C-alpha cells in the first residue's frame, strides 16, 4: 500500500468531523434542563406556569414579571438588613434581674453641708493668716470678710462693691499663691463634727475610717467610697482605695449615717434651705452634676431619709473592641491611657473638656466648674435643633468624649420620715439638728 505524505494525514485529522460535544455545550444543556426541572417541580406559586404550554404568552410573561418583582423586593430588603447590620453591629441583651449584688460596685456617697463655710473655721483661719498678712494694711475684720466671700468661688456670685478687693493680692504671695484649695478645705465644715454615727455592712464603724474630705462640684464634702484620685479635676491618676461592695441587700447592711447639720455654725449657705446635699455617683467618677450619672438629693434636719439604690450594670464583650470608634461609639476605661491614666470615663472626659473651655474663655483655672454657663452638652449627631438656638450657644462641645462601653448606672427611690425631738433625745442626742441618712442596694 502506498503511504500518504505527512501533511495529508495531518489535514485529514484536522478536518475530521467531531462526534463529541464541547464543555460549553454540555454546561448550557445541563443548565437548561436543570432550570426546567426546577421550575416544573418548584413549590413557589406561579413558577410552573412559566413553562406550561397550556398558558398563553401573555400569562407567561405576567408570571415572569411577578417573579422578578418579588426577587427584586427580597434583594432590596436583604441589602437593607445587611447595611443596617454593618453600621450597627452591636447587640444589647438583657440578662437576669437577679445579678449578684456582690458583683456590683456600691456607689460613692458625698454628704455636703449646704453651709459651705464654717463660722468656727472662718475665725480660726483668719487668726492664723492675719499675722502673715499685715503688710497688706488690712484689718482683721476685713480679712475675715474676704475669706467669707471666698464662697463665691463655688456659687460664682460677683459683687464689684467689694471694699476688700485689694486683698486679692493675697493669691499673688508666695505664702498663699497656690493654696486656694487648702484654704477652702480649711474653711469647710468639719466632717469629724458633722458625722456623729456611722454603720456599714451591718456593723457600727468609726466615721473617720470610711469617710474622707474630698472635692466635688459643691466644694469639699464628706465622701464615702469615692476612690478616684485627682491631682487636678481634669486628669484622674488612678484609685486610692478598693471599691466597696454591699454583699447582702437590705437597709441593715448598707450605709447608715447620723449627721449634725450644725445650724448654729452657718456662715455661707448656698441656698435658703438647711441640711445636706447628698451626691450619689460612680466611685471612679468626679462628682460633677453636669457631667452625667450623678444623683443629687436634699436631706433636711430632723428627718430620716432612706435611699433605695437599684443598679444596672453594662458589660461589653471582647468582640466590641474589634470595631473602630466610629462604629461602636464608646470607649473602654484603658483607652486614651496617656490622658486619663487607664481611668477613662465619659464623666472625666466631660470635666476635662469643661475646664479647657473655661480656661480658653476666662484665661483662668476655676476652683470648681461653673454651672451657670456651659451647663448643656452640645448634642452630637443631632438633626433637629429648631428652637434650641440659645441652648446651643451656651452648650459645651466635646466631640472627643464618647460614652463608656462598660458602666454601672444607679437609680434611687427615697423615703422621708420626720424625727420628733423626743425620739432624738431618747436616743441620746440633745441637738435637734440631726439627720439620719440610709443608703442601701437592692438584690
Buried (B, 14 or more C-beta within 10 A) or exposed (E): EEEEEEEEEEEEEEEEEEEEEEEEEEEEEEEEEEEEEEBEEEEEEBBBBBEEEEBEEEBBEBBBEBBEEEEEEEEEEEEEEEEEEEEEEBEEEEEEEEBEBEEBBBBBBBBBBBBBBBBBBBBEBBEEBBEEBEEBEBEEEBBBBBBBBBBBBBBBEEEEEBEBEEBEEBEEEEEBEEBBEEBBBBBBBBBEBBBBBBBBBBEEEEBEEBBBBBBBBBBBBBBBBBBBBBEEBBBBBEBEEEBBBBEBBEBEBBBBBBBBBBBEBBBBBBEEEBBBBBBBBBBBBBBBBBBBBBBBBBBBBBBBBBBBBEBEEEEBEEEBEEEEEEBBBBBBBEBBEEBBBBBBBBBBBBBBBBBEBBEEEEEEEBBBBBBEBBBBBBBEEEEEEEEEEEEEEEBBBBEEBBBBBBBBEBEBEBEEEEBEEEEBEEEEBEBBBBBBBBBBBBE
